């Protein structure tokens, strides 16, 4: 775990060690087609689900793809976002005849795709359909996690500090520009150096990490209080999220964070009447 964390820390978004485990639901993307792969007994990769027919591009995307290369050549310093904006301007000024032609091409390809997709779905077994459903669910969960992380960055969530070991590794960072295997070996050596490090030298890294963690916890407390006040409770860590309020507490306080710990009003108990007292 520490080696993987160090790889992410030192070498950016292109991870040297993948934390995603291969399994029967691992998917491969090829030319816009999704195919689920599994491993047979010999370790070879075999497809368990046939390739899905590729959905045709709509009219606008079709137009953008046709002019993207020319726009990139004419604007070599433009970013992909800038190219998309330029293409949007071109689309706004495109004459109606050209748009109609692109629309007709799209409709012809769409009709063919509908037939191919219906045939594809009819050939799937129940197990394959379930596998596709689980794969789609995994992609959705990954997307939700990415969006949640992006939201936290935009809201300015304090960054968690490094532990003592990672602080040691940063100060003894391996040389850049090495191969994957060389980087892996150097980080393994860092782990061995950390184990052999005298306790007195380790203590320096440990104290620095503890001080940074204390500062981080204080910043997180202030930030989470701010998130709760601004009705961004979804950004707060689960252990600090308040329990759902009762309907009575919601009615008692409208707007802001509702009162959670309000005691329910006890109903008056009916008096107990014995059989002899009830008899006339």
C-alpha positions in Angstrom: 0.0 0.0 0.0 2.8 2.4 0.8 4.6 1.7 -2.4 1.5 2.3 -4.4 0.8 5.5 -2.6 4.4 6.6 -3.2 4.0 5.9 -6.9 0.9 8.1 -7.1 2.7 10.8 -5.2 6.0 10.9 -7.2 4.8 10.1 -10.7 1.5 11.9 -11.0 -1.7 10.7 -12.7 0.1 8.1 -14.8 0.4 5.4 -12.1 3.2 2.9 -12.2 1.2 0.4 -10.2 -2.4 -0.1 -10.9 -4.7 -0.4 -7.9 -7.5 -1.8 -10.0 -7.6 -5.6 -9.9 -8.3 -7.6 -13.0 -11.5 -9.6 -12.8 -14.3 -11.0 -14.8 -15.9 -7.6 -15.1 -12.8 -5.8 -16.5 -13.6 -3.9 -19.7 -11.6 -3.0 -22.7 -12.3 -0.1 -25.0 -11.4 -0.4 -28.6 -12.5 1.9 -31.4 -15.4 3.1 -29.2 -16.7 -0.5 -28.7 -16.9 -2.0 -25.2 -16.0 -5.6 -24.7 -15.8 -7.5 -21.4 -12.9 -9.8 -21.0 -12.2 -12.8 -18.8 -9.2 -15.0 -18.1 -9.3 -18.6 -19.1 -7.4 -21.4 -17.3 -4.3 -20.8 -19.4 -4.2 -17.1 -18.5 -5.2 -16.0 -22.0 -7.8 -13.2 -22.4 -11.1 -14.3 -24.0 -14.2 -12.3 -24.7 -17.3 -13.3 -22.8 -19.5 -10.7 -24.4 -19.6 -9.9 -28.1 -18.8 -6.4 -29.2 -21.7 -4.0 -29.2 -22.4 -2.1 -32.5 -21.1 1.4 -32.3 -23.7 4.1 -32.1 -23.4 6.6 -34.9 -22.4 10.2 -34.1 -25.1 12.8 -34.1 -25.2 15.7 -36.5 -23.2 18.2 -34.5 -20.5 15.7 -33.4 -20.2 14.5 -37.0 -19.6 18.1 -38.1 -17.0 18.8 -35.4 -15.1 15.6 -36.2 -14.9 16.6 -39.8 -13.3 20.0 -39.1 -11.3 19.3 -35.9 -8.0 18.4 -37.7 -8.2 21.5 -39.9 -8.9 23.7 -36.9 -6.0 22.2 -35.0 -3.7 22.8 -37.9 -4.8 26.4 -38.3 -4.5 27.0 -34.5 -1.5 24.9 -33.3 -1.4 26.6 -29.8 -5.2 26.1 -29.1 -6.2 23.7 -26.4 -8.9 21.0 -27.0 -11.4 23.3 -25.3 -10.5 26.2 -27.6 -10.9 23.9 -30.6 -14.4 22.9 -29.4 -15.3 26.5 -29.0 -14.1 27.3 -32.5 -16.0 24.4 -33.9 -19.2 25.7 -32.1 -18.8 29.0 -33.9 -18.3 27.3 -37.2 -21.5 25.3 -36.6 -23.5 28.4 -35.8 -22.6 29.9 -39.2 -23.0 26.7 -41.2 -25.7 26.9 -43.9 -28.9 24.9 -43.5 -28.3 22.8 -46.6 -25.1 21.4 -45.1 -26.8 20.8 -41.8 -29.6 18.9 -43.6 -27.1 16.8 -45.4 -25.4 15.8 -42.2 -28.7 15.1 -40.6 -29.7 12.7 -43.5 -26.4 10.9 -43.1 -27.0 10.5 -39.4 -30.5 9.1 -39.9 -29.3 6.5 -42.4 -26.6 5.3 -40.1 -29.0 5.4 -37.1 -31.5 3.1 -39.0 -28.7 0.6 -39.7 -27.5 0.7 -36.1 -31.0 0.1 -34.7 -31.2 -3.1 -36.6 -27.7 -4.3 -35.6 -28.3 -3.4 -32.0 -31.6 -5.3 -31.9 -29.8 -8.4 -33.3 -27.0 -7.9 -30.8 -29.4 -7.7 -27.8 -31.3 -10.8 -29.0 -28.2 -12.9 -29.0 -27.2 -12.1 -25.4 -27.7 -14.7 -22.7 -29.1 -13.8 -19.3 -25.6 -14.2 -17.8 -24.2 -11.8 -20.4 -27.0 -9.3 -19.8 -26.3 -9.4 -16.0 -22.6 -9.0 -16.7 -23.3 -5.9 -18.8 -25.5 -4.5 -16.1 -22.8 -4.9 -13.5 -20.2 -3.4 -15.7 -22.5 -0.4 -16.4 -23.0 0.0 -12.6 -19.2 -0.1 -12.0 -18.7 2.7 -14.6 -21.5 4.7 -13.0 -19.9 4.3 -9.5 -16.5 5.3 -10.9 -18.0 8.4 -12.5 -19.8 9.4 -9.3 -16.5 9.1 -7.4 -14.7 11.2 -9.9 -17.4 13.9 -9.8 -17.3 13.8 -6.0 -13.5 14.3 -5.9 -13.8 17.2 -8.4 -16.5 18.8 -6.3 -14.3 18.6 -3.2 -11.4 20.2 -5.0 -13.7 23.0 -6.2 -15.0 23.5 -2.6 -11.4 23.9 -1.4 -11.2 20.8 0.8 -7.9 20.8 2.8 -5.4 18.3 1.5 -4.5 15.4 3.7 -0.8 15.5 4.7 1.7 12.8 4.0 2.6 10.3 6.7 6.2 9.9 8.1 7.2 7.3 5.5 6.0 9.3 2.5 7.8 12.4 3.9 11.0 10.3 4.1 10.5 9.1 0.5 9.9 12.7 -0.8 13.2 13.8 0.6 15.0 10.8 -0.9 13.0 10.8 -4.2 14.2 8.4 -6.8 15.8 9.8 -10.0 13.3 10.8 -12.7 13.3 9.5 -16.2 13.8 5.8 -15.3 11.9 2.8 -16.6 9.0 1.3 -14.8 11.1 -1.6 -13.4 13.9 0.8 -12.3 11.4 3.0 -10.5 9.8 0.0 -8.9 13.2 -1.2 -7.7 14.1 2.2 -6.3 10.9 2.5 -4.4 11.5 -1.0 -3.0 14.9 0.2 -1.9 13.4 3.2 -0.2 11.2 0.9 1.8 14.2 -1.1 2.9 16.1 2.1 3.8 13.1 3.2 6.0 13.1 -0.1 7.9 16.9 0.2 8.6 16.6 3.9 9.6 17.6 4.5 13.2 14.7 5.4 15.5 16.1 8.8 16.3 16.1 9.8 12.6 12.6 8.3 12.1 11.3 10.3 15.0 12.0 13.5 13.1 9.7 12.4 10.3 7.1 11.1 12.7 6.9 14.4 14.6 6.6 16.5 11.4 3.8 14.2 10.2 2.0 14.5 13.6 2.2 18.3 13.5 0.9 18.4 9.9 -1.9 16.0 10.8 -3.0 18.1 13.7 -3.0 21.2 11.5 -5.0 19.3 8.9 -7.6 18.1 11.4 -8.1 21.7 12.6 -8.5 22.9 9.0 -11.0 20.1 8.3 -13.1 21.0 11.3 -13.3 24.6 10.1 -14.0 23.6 6.5 -16.7 21.1 7.4 -18.5 23.6 9.7 -18.4 26.0 6.7 -19.8 23.3 4.4 -22.7 22.5 6.8 -23.5 26.2 7.1 -23.6 26.6 3.3 -25.8 23.4 3.0 -23.0 21.4 1.4 -23.3 18.5 3.8 -22.7 16.1 1.0 -19.0 17.2 1.1 -18.6 16.4 4.8 -17.1 13.1 5.8 -19.7 10.4 6.6 -18.6 10.2 10.3 -19.4 13.9 10.7 -22.7 14.0 8.8 -25.7 14.5 11.0 -28.5 11.9 11.1 -31.6 12.5 9.0 -34.0 14.8 10.8 -37.5 13.8 11.8 -40.4 15.4 10.0 -41.3 17.3 13.2 -37.8 18.9 13.4 -37.9 19.9 9.7 -41.2 21.7 10.2 -39.9 23.3 13.4 -36.9 24.9 11.5 -37.1 25.7 7.9 -34.0 26.5 6.0 -30.4 25.9 7.1 -29.3 22.8 9.0 -32.4 21.3 10.7 -32.5 20.5 14.4 -31.5 16.9 14.7 -31.5 16.1 18.4 -35.0 17.3 19.2 -36.7 14.9 21.6 -40.0 13.5 20.3 -43.1 14.6 22.2 -44.4 11.8 24.4 -48.0 11.0 24.0 -50.1 11.0 27.2 -50.7 7.4 28.4 -54.2 6.2 28.9 -55.1 5.5 32.5 -55.1 1.9 33.5 -58.5 0.7 34.6 -59.0 -2.6 36.4 -61.8 -4.9 35.6 -63.4 -4.4 39.0 -63.3 -0.6 38.6 -64.8 -0.8 35.1 -67.7 -3.1 36.4 -70.8 -1.0 37.3 
